[in-house]
């Protein structure tokens, strides 16, 4: 029954929005004695971003804090909209809805902390990670198998494309594009 409900929610998804720290990373931030920040990102999320690109399924990021590492990673993933330093994530969600001419039910959102809950309450497919705050789990329609920093975006993109019956076509398109490049 729950799996059928997830299928119906995913059918409408046309945009994925994700938090960064705790989702694309494990939530740890390394700051050395010179004030240089480092984060660990999972290479699998690059594959997820590529799959989404070929499926014409945009990805956006909304992070509560600013990080040069996040800016660099979003560019590597060809993510056009990366909002940082935003504690009012609903405002940025509404901006993205206008940009893409979408409604809340057409958005999947991945979040792990309390500042993500207001967005999770609005979107069509709220997602969290196993190592998230317990209240996030209460508001999520789906809890990923992978923990934050371990390829969550890839898992979510793959699940959406499979349920929307686009996965095989996207893989074929990627293979064709690779050989023609």
C-alpha positions as CSV (number, residue, x, y, z in Angstrom):
1,X,0.0,0.0,0.0
2,X,2.8,2.5,1.0
3,X,4.7,1.6,-2.2
4,X,1.7,2.3,-4.4
5,X,1.3,5.7,-2.7
6,X,4.9,6.5,-3.5
7,X,4.4,5.5,-7.1
8,X,1.5,7.9,-7.4
9,X,3.5,10.7,-5.8
10,X,6.5,10.2,-8.0
11,X,4.5,10.1,-11.3
12,X,4.1,13.9,-11.1
13,X,7.7,14.9,-10.2
14,X,9.3,17.4,-12.5
15,X,11.9,19.0,-10.2
16,X,14.2,17.7,-7.5
17,X,15.4,20.1,-4.8
18,X,17.9,19.0,-2.2
19,X,19.5,20.3,0.9
20,X,23.3,19.9,0.9
21,X,24.8,19.3,4.4
22,X,23.5,15.9,5.7
23,X,22.1,14.9,2.3
24,X,24.8,15.4,-0.4
25,X,27.4,15.2,2.4
26,X,27.5,13.3,5.7
27,X,27.0,16.6,7.5
28,X,30.6,16.9,8.6
29,X,32.5,20.1,7.8
30,X,36.3,20.1,8.1
31,X,37.8,23.5,8.7
32,X,41.6,23.6,9.0
33,X,43.7,26.0,11.0
34,X,43.8,28.5,8.1
35,X,40.0,28.6,7.9
36,X,39.9,26.5,4.7
37,X,36.7,24.4,4.6
38,X,36.4,20.9,3.1
39,X,33.4,18.6,2.6
40,X,33.2,15.1,1.2
41,X,30.8,14.6,-1.7
42,X,29.9,11.3,-3.2
43,X,30.8,10.7,-6.9
44,X,27.6,8.7,-7.4
45,X,25.6,11.9,-7.1
46,X,27.4,13.1,-10.2
47,X,25.9,10.1,-12.0
48,X,22.5,10.9,-10.5
49,X,22.8,14.5,-11.8
50,X,23.8,13.2,-15.3
51,X,20.8,10.8,-15.3
52,X,18.5,13.7,-14.3
53,X,20.0,15.9,-17.0
54,X,19.3,13.4,-19.8
55,X,15.8,12.9,-18.4
56,X,15.1,16.7,-18.5
57,X,14.5,16.5,-14.7
58,X,16.1,19.6,-13.2
59,X,17.9,19.6,-9.8
60,X,18.2,22.6,-7.5
61,X,20.0,23.0,-4.2
62,X,18.8,25.0,-1.2
63,X,21.3,25.1,1.7
64,X,21.0,26.8,5.0
65,X,24.7,27.9,5.0
66,X,27.1,29.2,2.4
67,X,30.0,27.2,1.4
68,X,32.5,27.6,-1.5
69,X,32.7,23.8,-1.7
70,X,28.9,23.6,-2.3
71,X,29.2,26.3,-5.1
72,X,32.0,24.3,-6.8
73,X,30.2,21.0,-6.5
74,X,26.9,22.5,-7.9
75,X,28.8,23.7,-10.9
76,X,30.4,20.3,-11.4
77,X,27.0,18.7,-11.3
78,X,25.6,21.4,-13.8
79,X,23.0,22.4,-11.3
80,X,21.7,25.8,-12.4
81,X,20.1,27.0,-9.2
82,X,22.1,26.7,-6.0
83,X,20.7,28.9,-3.2
84,X,22.9,29.2,-0.1
85,X,22.6,30.9,3.2
86,X,18.8,30.4,3.2
87,X,17.1,29.4,6.4
88,X,13.7,30.3,4.9
89,X,13.8,27.6,2.3
90,X,10.1,28.0,1.4
91,X,10.9,31.4,-0.1
92,X,13.4,29.7,-2.5
93,X,11.0,26.9,-3.2
94,X,8.4,29.4,-4.3
95,X,11.1,31.1,-6.5
96,X,11.8,27.8,-8.2
97,X,8.1,27.1,-8.7
98,X,7.9,30.3,-10.6
99,X,11.1,29.7,-12.6
100,X,9.9,26.2,-13.7
101,X,6.2,27.0,-13.8
102,X,5.4,24.2,-11.5
103,X,3.1,23.4,-8.5
104,X,4.1,22.0,-5.2
105,X,2.9,18.5,-6.1
106,X,5.4,18.4,-8.9
107,X,8.4,18.7,-6.6
108,X,10.5,16.2,-4.7
109,X,12.5,17.6,-1.8
110,X,15.3,15.9,0.1
111,X,16.0,17.2,3.5
112,X,17.5,16.0,6.8
113,X,17.1,18.8,9.4
114,X,14.5,20.9,11.1
115,X,14.9,23.8,8.6
116,X,13.8,21.5,5.8
117,X,10.4,20.5,7.4
118,X,8.5,23.6,6.1
119,X,9.4,22.7,2.6
120,X,8.8,19.0,3.1
121,X,5.3,19.8,4.3
122,X,4.5,21.5,1.0
123,X,6.0,19.4,-1.8
124,X,4.5,16.4,-3.5
125,X,7.3,14.0,-2.6
126,X,9.2,14.8,0.6
127,X,12.3,12.6,1.1
128,X,14.7,12.2,4.0
129,X,17.8,10.1,4.9
130,X,18.1,7.4,7.5
131,X,20.4,9.6,9.7
132,X,18.0,12.6,9.6
133,X,16.2,14.3,12.5
134,X,13.2,12.1,13.7
135,X,10.8,14.9,12.8
136,X,12.0,14.8,9.2
137,X,11.1,11.1,9.1
138,X,7.7,11.9,10.4
139,X,7.1,14.3,7.4
140,X,8.8,12.2,4.7
141,X,7.0,10.0,2.2
142,X,10.3,8.2,1.6
143,X,13.4,7.5,3.6
144,X,16.4,6.6,1.4
145,X,18.4,3.5,1.9
146,X,21.6,5.4,1.6
147,X,22.7,7.8,4.4
148,X,23.6,11.4,3.8
149,X,26.9,11.7,1.8
150,X,26.6,8.2,0.4
151,X,24.9,8.8,-3.0
152,X,21.4,9.9,-1.8
153,X,20.8,12.1,-4.9
154,X,21.7,9.2,-7.2
155,X,19.3,6.9,-5.3
156,X,16.5,9.4,-5.6
157,X,17.0,10.2,-9.2
158,X,17.2,6.5,-10.1
159,X,14.0,5.7,-8.1
160,X,12.1,8.6,-9.8
161,X,13.2,7.6,-13.3
162,X,12.4,4.0,-12.7
163,X,8.9,4.7,-11.5
164,X,8.3,7.2,-14.2
165,X,9.4,4.5,-16.7
166,X,12.2,6.7,-18.1
167,X,15.3,4.9,-16.7
168,X,16.0,2.6,-19.7
169,X,15.5,5.4,-22.2
170,X,17.8,7.7,-20.3
171,X,20.5,5.1,-20.1
172,X,20.2,4.4,-23.9
173,X,20.4,8.2,-24.6
174,X,23.5,8.5,-22.4
175,X,25.2,5.6,-24.1
176,X,24.4,7.0,-27.6
177,X,25.6,10.5,-26.6
178,X,28.8,9.0,-25.2
179,X,29.6,7.1,-28.4
180,X,28.8,10.1,-30.6
181,X,30.9,12.6,-28.7
